[in-house]
Amino acid sequence: MAEQTNYTEDNIRSLDWKEHIRMRPGMYIGKLGDGSSPDDGIYILLKEVLDNSIDEFVMGAGKTIDISIQGNKVIVRDYGRGIPLGKVVDVVSKMNTGGKYDSKAFKKSVGLNGVGTKAVNALSNYFRVESTRDGKSASAEFEKGELTGKEMLDDTSRRKGTKVSFVPDESIFKNYKFRNEYIVKMLKNYVYLNPGLAIVFNGEKFYSENGLKDLLTESTKEEDLLYPIIHLRGDDIEVAITHSKTQYSEEYHSFVNGQNTTQGGTHLNAFREAVVKTIREFYGKTYDASDVRKSIISAIAIKVMEPVFESQTKTKLGSTEMGGDYPTVRTYVNDFVKTKLDNFLHKNPEIADKLQKKILQAERERKELSGIRKLARDRAKKASLHNKKLRDCRVHFGDTKNERNLETTLFITEGDSASGSITKSRDVNTQAVFSLKGKPLNCYGLTKKIVYENEEFNLLQAALNIEESLEDLRYNNVVIATDADVDGMHIRLLLITFFLQFFPEVIKEGHLYILQTPLFRVRNKKETIYCYTDEERVNAIEKLKPKPEITRFKGLGEISPDEFKHFIGDDIRLDPVMLDDNMSIEELLSFYMGKNTPTRQEFIIDNLKVEMDLIEEK
């Protein structure tokens, strides 16, 4: 019988606001991370501060926001109305305190719970807020949520508005680094959703006049568009729609009250349904929904009265009620799309003709593949039953809406030894392993048919659940884990080619990574240092004088499970796979995987020379 623990009044403890946030940060900002993922906590901190400045713009106060990030210090300055001076301390340090509870002032704001800036304050080593209005200013400084000083100025020539500075706490966000690529994408979304707003980030200005149309224009090369972007606007809704000539799956960008709902929600479900319904009625044909939506690239933004999200990080809308004259989000979106899209297609017969031809092409391809797809799905189900390729995580054994979905990771590895090490080392709750058998096929230039005919690709597609859309992606992080040798690099390239060819949105939305594992272990009797570069190895040898033991890891299988646990745990290092904005996907694939060209040969020779120089230096 288990030993009973005394349960008395002494066991009852009340945490103040900052202690609770610091003890359970995931409740407030989702996962922590080191900045290698776009939904890591440091970006949520920035977003929480920015949301307040955006709300000022929406209220007609301040058309410019200045942002500076130097090292780990973030500064956000808006030129809105400024926080009421007597409440500067309260709004950043007292829970459930803020101006957004007044629905008249902020009826369609993102941050309605009064938590955002408090979380930033509590999770920062340094936090400073300064407000200027009516020729006066007030400021307050904090350290990990503790007030360290405040000041009032009765006369100032500073422009009105609010300035927030903070440095995320290194003890909570370990080894973190802000990546400009993720920040720029966030800022672009803000200006797309708020035409007329200017955001200046480290001297670079972001601005949009055409809203979501600009989003699709920048995210997709013009030559890949089947027809010009359909751009429709209403009082509380905006949509942009087109289809890709080459992309296979559906791609959506969705927003609620200025928040990027990366996991969709009721508004996106309604939009996908409305597009199919409207197109069926326009052509008078009951086209299959998958044929209508195949290759669609679209964006939707709506404004909802007091939205309800499924998590604090607001990545999925849970509201069914719209507010105002419309009873539900579904009804509002359906009525808008039905009216506006139908009118557009009637007025633009050339676009309507191209769209119908695309649907008919998708229908033919689906029917041609139907037998193969059925066999492929049966194989995938049979394989999953026997657990040959995929060792899943426990998050997926229960509710698919589990709050820990953001933490889920799938490691794609090759060979029994490597997959064995990761399987034994992983966190079985959130980390899964997919084991490849040898090098995958080079799928450059091949059709989607190969995904179903090739066992490896078919089972990987099934494991990720991305056959039709990214909406139901089963793992937030997809990590390629291969040896750091020539064969390992080749496997990486072949897998990246697979995603670029058939599922580029996995990369576009920041889900694909490369696992970095140490190349060397340097140790003596007292200390062990793992080194990811030759420079780190040299520094470790100097630190552990006189003659430490040096081990060169040639493959993942050589790293013991006990050691591997660190490299895929708190100390995990991930390099995100990102697209080059200056090259189309077709250009990237052609350069790296197409026939040899003088340009690529020159690239290989130049990089080989760099590698040889490094070897000679060693």
N, C-alpha and C positions, 0 to 999 in steps of 0.2 A: 504494500500500500504506500502511495506517495506521501512524503512528509508534508504536513500542513504548515503553511506560513501564517504567522499572526497577521490579522487584518484589523488594524485599529485606526483611530483618528490620525495617528502619525503617518499613515500611508496615503492620506488624502492630501494632494498638493495642488495649488493653483499656480499656473504659469502666467506671467504677464505677457503682453502682446509680442514683444521682441523675442522672449525666450521660446514661445510657441513657434514662431516663424523659423527661428534658427534651429530648433529641434526637429521640425517637420517641414523643411523647405519645399519638398515635393508637393505638398498640399496647396502651395501658393504659386509656384512657378513651374510645376512639372518636373522634368528630370534636370539634374545639375549639368553634367558634361563639362568639357574643356574648351568648347567653342568650335569643335570640328563638325557639329551638326547644327542646322539652322534653327532647331527648336531647343537648343541648349539654354540653360538658365540665364546666362549673361545677356543673351539677346532678348529674353523675356523682360529682364530688368530695364533694358533700354526702351523696349516697347511700352512698358507701363508708364514710364516718364513721358514718352512721346505722345501717348494717347491723350494725356491731359492738354498738351499743346495743340494737338489736332482738334480737340473739342473747342478750344478757344477760337481757332480758325472757323470751324463750323458755325460758331455763334457770331461770326462776323467781326472778330477781334484779332487782328494780327495776320498778315499775309506771308510772313517769312519765319522760318525756324532755322536757327543756326546750331549745328552739331559739330563737336570736336571730339575726336578720340585719339589721344596720344599715349602710347603704351597701354596702361590699364585704366587710365583716367578718362571718364566720360563727362562731357559738358553739353547740356541741352538748354538753349536760350530761346524763348519765344517772346513775342511782342504783343501778347494779349492783354487782358485786363489786369492781370496780376492777382495773386491770392490776397484776400482781405488781410491787412497787416496784422491785425490782432489774432489771426488764426493760423499764421505761418507754421508755428510749432505743432499745433493740434492736427492739421491736415496730413502731416507726415509722420505722426507718432501716436495718434489715438485711433484705435480701430473703430470702424463704422462712423467715421467722421469725414464729411466732404460735402461739396455743393451739388453733387449729382443725384442726391435723393430728392431734390426739388424737380419733379418731372416737367414743370413748365420751363425750367432753364435748360435741362439736359434730357429731354424726353427720348432722344434717340442716340444716347451716348453709349460707348462701349463699356466703360468702367462704372458700374452702378453699385458695386459692393463696398467701396471705401477701403479697399485693401492694397491696391497697386503700389503707391509710393511708400506705404508703410513697409511692404516687403522689401523694396529696394533699400530703404533706410536700414532695416534690421540685418540685411545680408551684405552690407558694405562696410569695409574698414573705415571709410571716410565718406560722409554724406553732408552736403551743404545745399540749402535752399535759400533763395533770395527773391523777394518780391518787391516790385516798385510800382507805385500808383499815386496819383494826386501829388506828385513832387516829393513823396516820402518813400522810404524803403525800410524793410525789416529782413533780417537774415538769421539763420540758425544753423549750427554745425553739430553733427552727431558722429559717434564712433560705435559701430555695431548696434545702432538703435539708441544709444545713451547720449542724451544731450550734453554737449561739452562747451557750448557757448552760444550766445545770441546777442543781436545788436539792433538798435533802432536808429534811423537817421531821419531827422525832421526836415532836412532840406537837401535835395539831390537833383542833379541835372540829368540823371540817367533816364533812358527811355522806359516807359512802362512795360510791364511784363514779368515773366518768371524765369529764373535761371537755376537749374539744378545740376550739381556736380556730384559724382560718386565714383568710388573705386571698389569693385566687387571684392569680397573677402576671400583671400587666397586659401584660407583654411577650409572653406566650403566649396569653392570652385578651384579645384587643384590643377596646377599647370595650365591654366586657361590662357587663351589668346583670342582676341577679336579678329575675325576674318572679314575683310572689307567686302568680299563678294556677297556674303550673306546680308550684311548691313545695307549695301547698295540695293539689293533686291527688295528688302523691306521698305526702304525709302521710296523706291520707284512705285511700289504698290500704294503707298500713302498718297503720292501725287496723282496717280491714275484715278484714285477714288475721290480726290479733292482738286479738281481742275481750278487753276488760279493760285494754288498754294506753291510757294517756292521753299524747298529745303536745301540748305547749303551744308554739305558734309566735307569737312577738311578742305574747304575752298572750292569744291565741285558742286555746281548747282543742278538740282533736279526739278523739273517742271513739266506739266502736261496740260494741254488744251482740250484734248479729245477723249479723256477718260479711258474707259476699258478698251476702246478701239486702239489707243496707243499701246496698251498692254499686249494685245495680240500682235500688233505690228512689230513690236520689239522682240517678242518671244518666238516669232516664226518668220523665216525668210520669205520674202514676197514671192519668189519663184516656186515656193512649196504650197502656196495657197491655191485651192481649186477655183475659188471665186472671191471677189472683193468682200471684205469683212462687213457683215450685217450689224449695224449699230443702232440699238433701240433704247430710248429713254422714257421714263415716266416720273411721276412725282417722288416715289420712294423706291424706284427700281431702275436698273440699267443692265443691259445685256449686250454682249458682242458674240457673234457666231460666224464660224467659217468651217470648212473641211480641208483636210490636208490631202495632197496628191499622193504622198508616199507613206505617211504614218499609218500604222494599223489600228492602234487602240484609241480609246477616248481620252481626251485631256480637258480638264476643267480647272478654272480658277474661280473660287467662290469667296464672297465677303458679306459680312453682316455689320452694319453700323461702323464701317471702316476697318473691321477686324478680318484678317485673312483666315477663313475657316478651312484649314488644310484638310480636315477630315469630313468636310461637307456638312450634312445635316438636313433638316426638313426643307430648307429652301432649295438646296441642290437636287434633292429627290424630286421635288415638285417641278423644277426646271427641266430635268431630264424627261420626266413624264409628259410635260406640256409640249416639248419640242416634237416628240413622237406623235402625240395626239393631233397637233396642228398640221403636221406634214401629211399624216394619213388622210385627214379631212380635206386638205388642199388638193391632193392628187386623186382622192376618191379611191384609194387603195389601202388595204390592211397590211402594209409592209411590216415585216418583222422588226421589232424595236432595235435589235442589234444591227440590222442593215442600215437603219436610219441614222443611228449614232456612230457607226463605224467611222473612224478617222476624224471625228468632230473635234474641233478646238474651240473652246468657248469660255466665256467669263460671265458671272452674274454677281451683282451687288444689290443688296436690299437694305432698307432701313426699317427696323422693327421697334415698336414701343416696348421698352423694358425687356430686352431679349433674355432668354434663359439658355445658358450654355451647359454642356455636359461636363465641363471641367473648368478649373480656375484659369487655365491658359486659353480658354475660349476658342478651341480649335474645331468645335462641332456644335452647331445650333440644335438645341433641343426643343425650342419653342414651337408650338403649333398655332398659337394665336398671333395675329398680325397687329392688332390694335387699330384704332380709327374705325373707318367705315367697313373694313373687310374683317370677317370673323376669323379666318385662318390664313396662314402663310400659303398653303396649297391653293386655296381659291384665288388669292391675289395674284400669285405667280401664273397660274393657269389662265386666268382671264386676260392678263397683260400679254402673255406670249401669243395666245390664240388671236387676239385682236391685231397686235402690232406685226407679228411675223406673217400672218396671213395677208395683211394689207401690203407688206413689203414684197412678198412673192408675186402677188397680182400685179404690182407696179413694175416689177423687174423680171420679165419672162425669161431673159437670157440666163440669169442666175438660177431661176427655178428649173430651167432645162438642164443646166449643169448638175444641179443637186439631184435631180431625178436620175440622171445617168449614173451618178456616183452610187445611188442607192441600188439601182439595178445591177451594177457591177458587183457591189458587195453581196447582193443576193445570189448571183451566179457563183461567186467564189465560196460563199457559205455552203451552197448545195454541193459543189464539187468536193468540198472538204468534209461534208457531213459524215460520211462513212469513216474517214480517217480520224476525225475528231472523236467520234463515238468510241472507236477502238482505243484511241489515245487516252480518253477519260477512264475507260475501263481498266487500262493498264495502270494508270495513275492511282486509281482506287485500290487495285489489287496490291500495288507496290506499297501504298501507305499502310495497308493492313499488315503486311509482313515487315514493315519498317526497315526496308533494305537501304534506302538512300537517305531518308529524313529521320533524324532524331529530334522530335519536336520538344517545345518547352511547355511547362504546365499551365501557363497563361491561357493557352488555346484548348486546354482540356475542359474548361468551364465556360463562363459567359464570354462571348466574343467581344462584348463592349467593356471588358475589363479595363479599369483605369490604368493598369500597368502596360497597356498596349504600346505606349510611347517608348517604353524601355526595351521592347522586344528586339532581338537581334538574330539574324540568320547568318551563320558562318558558312561560306561555300569553300570547301577545301578539296584537295586531291590526295588520294592514297590512303591506305588503311592506317599507317603509322601517324600521319598528321591528324586525320580525323579522330583517331583514337585518343591522342593527347588532348585535343580540344574537348572531346566528349567527356573525358574524365575530369577536366578542369573547369568546365562551364558552370554557370549558375542555372540549374535545371528549371528554375521558375521562369526565366525570361530569355534564355539563350538556347538556340537550336542549331543543329549542324546538318548540312547537306553535303554528302560525300560524292565527289566525281570519281569516275573510273577512267584514268588517263586524261589526255588532252581533249577538250571539247572540239567540235567541228568548227571550222572557219565558215561562218554563215554570211559573210559579206556578199551581197548581190543575190542572195537566195530569197525565196518567197516564204510567207508564213506557214506554208505547207510543211516545211522542214521542221518546224517546232513540234508538230504532232508526230512526224515520222521518226524523229530522232529521240531515243529514249531519254537521254540526259536532259535535253531541252524541255521535253514534254513534262517530265517529272519536276523539273525546276519551276516551270510555269505553274504547275498545279500546287507546288509547295508555297509559292508566293501568292497564289490566287489572283493573278493579274491578266487572265485571258481576255477579258472584255474591257476592264477599267482598273485604274489605280485606286479607286475608292475603297475597295475591300482588301488592299494590300495587307498581308498577315503579319509582316514584320516591318517595324519602322526603320530599322537599320539593316541593310543588306551588305555584308562584309566579305570581300574576297580575301581569303587567307591562304596564300601559297608561299612556297619557299622563295627566298631572295636570291635565286640563281637564274640562269638563262631559261631553263624549262619553266620555272615558276613565273617569270616575267611574261613568257609566251602565253601561259594559261590565263594570266591576268588580262592580257590584250584580247585574247579570244572571247573571254567572258564579257569584257566591256563592249566588244563588237556585237555580241548577242543582244545586249541591252540597247545599244545605239540603233541596231537594225530593226528590232521589233518592239522594244519598250523604252523609248528614249525619255519618257516622262519620269521613269524611276530615277534617272540621273538629273533631269531638269528640276525635280522637286526635292533634290538633296537627300536621296535615300541610299546611294551607293558609295561604298568606302573600300579602301585598301587597308588591311591590318598591317601595322608595323610591329615587327618582333625584333628583339635584340640580335645583333650580329655577333657580339662578344660577351663573355662573362669574365670579369676580372675580380679575383678574390684572394684574400689571405685568411688566416685563422679567425680574424675578428670581424671582417666586413666583406660583403659581396656587392659589386657594382655591375649592373647590366648596361651595356653600351649599344646604342643604335647607329652610331657613326664611328668612323675611324678617329675623328677628333675626340669624341667621348672616350674612346679606348686609350688614347694617349694621355688624356687628363686623369683617367682612372689609375693608370700605371704610375703616374707621378704621385698621386695621392696615397697609393698603397705600397710605397717603397718598403723594403728594398726590391724583392723579386716576387711579385704576386703570381698566382697561377692564372694563365690566360686560356680560355676555351673559345674556339670559333664555332658557332652554330652553323652547320651546313644546311640543315633542314628543320622544319617544324617538328618532325618526329624525334629529333635528337633532344628536344627540350622536355624535361620530365613534367608530368602533370602538376606536381606541386609548384614548380617554377612557372608553368604556363598559366596557372591560376592568377598570378599577378598581372600578366600581360593581356588578359582579357577581362580583368576585374577593374578595380579602382584606378589602376595605372595604365589602362588601355590607351593605345595611341592609334588614332584613325586618321587617314588622309582622305578627305572627300574627293570623289571623282567629279570634276566640274567641266562644263562645256565652254569652249572658247567662243565668245560672242562674235568674233570676227570671221568664224568659219561655220558653214552650215554642216549639219550632220552628214550629209552626202559627201561633202568635201573632206571631212575628217576621216570617214570610212575609206574613201578613195585613196587618201594620202597614206594611211597606215596599213590598209589591208588590200588595196587594189594592186594592179600590176606595177612592177618596179618602174620608177621614173627617175630621170636624172636628179630631180629635186630631192626625192626621198633618199637616193643613194648618197647624195651630198650630206643630207641630214645624218644618216647612219655613220658615215665616215667621220664627220665632225664630232659626233658624240662618242664614237669609238676612240678617237684621239684623246678626248677628255678622260675617258675611263683608263686608257693606257698611261696617261700622265699621272693619274692618281695612284695607279699600281706602282709606277716607278718611284713616286714620292715615298710610298710605304717601305 
